[in-house]
Amino acid sequence: MPVQIHGKEYLTVADRLAKFSEEHKEFSITTEILSDDGSNVVVRATVSAPGRTSTGIAEEVRGSTQI
């Protein structure tokens, strides 16, 4: 279900993952928390399908935004 953020509609991560899984059954997504020191969190996400894999890393600072 979309949520309003700064006056715009966004799908939550859970909704985006569910939609992706429905539309791309051959893919899988795994996540791993690499670091969580209480203020910064670093996460790696891996998307895999037969014959290919992509990985990305993101860092977020807790409380730096309203999201």
C-alpha positions in Angstrom: 0.0 0.0 0.0 1.5 3.4 -0.9 2.5 5.8 1.8 2.7 9.6 1.6 6.2 11.1 2.0 6.8 14.8 1.4 3.5 14.9 -0.5 4.3 12.1 -2.9 3.1 8.5 -3.0 5.8 5.8 -2.4 5.6 2.0 -2.2 7.1 0.6 1.0 10.2 -1.6 0.6 8.0 -4.6 1.6 5.5 -3.7 -1.2 8.3 -3.2 -3.8 9.9 -6.5 -2.9 6.6 -8.3 -3.1 5.9 -6.7 -6.5 9.4 -7.6 -7.8 9.0 -11.2 -6.6 5.6 -11.5 -8.4 6.9 -10.1 -11.7 10.4 -11.8 -11.6 10.0 -15.3 -10.2 13.4 -16.4 -11.5 15.2 -13.8 -9.3 16.0 -13.9 -5.6 17.0 -11.1 -3.3 19.1 -11.5 -0.1 20.2 -8.9 2.3 22.9 -8.8 5.0 23.6 -6.2 7.7 27.3 -5.6 7.4 27.5 -3.0 10.2 25.2 -1.5 12.8 26.9 0.7 15.4 23.6 2.2 16.7 23.9 5.3 14.6 25.0 4.1 11.1 23.7 0.9 9.4 25.4 -0.6 6.3 23.5 -3.3 4.3 24.5 -5.4 1.3 21.7 -6.6 -1.1 22.3 -9.3 -3.6 20.0 -9.9 -6.5 20.5 -13.3 -8.3 19.0 -15.0 -11.3 20.3 -18.0 -13.3 23.7 -16.9 -14.7 23.9 -13.5 -13.1 24.3 -11.8 -9.8 24.3 -8.1 -8.8 25.3 -6.6 -5.4 24.8 -3.2 -3.9 25.7 -1.6 -0.6 23.9 1.2 1.2 24.6 3.2 4.3 22.0 5.1 6.4 22.4 7.3 9.4 19.7 6.8 11.9 17.6 9.9 12.4 19.1 11.8 9.5 15.7 11.9 7.7 12.1 11.5 8.6 12.0 8.2 6.7 
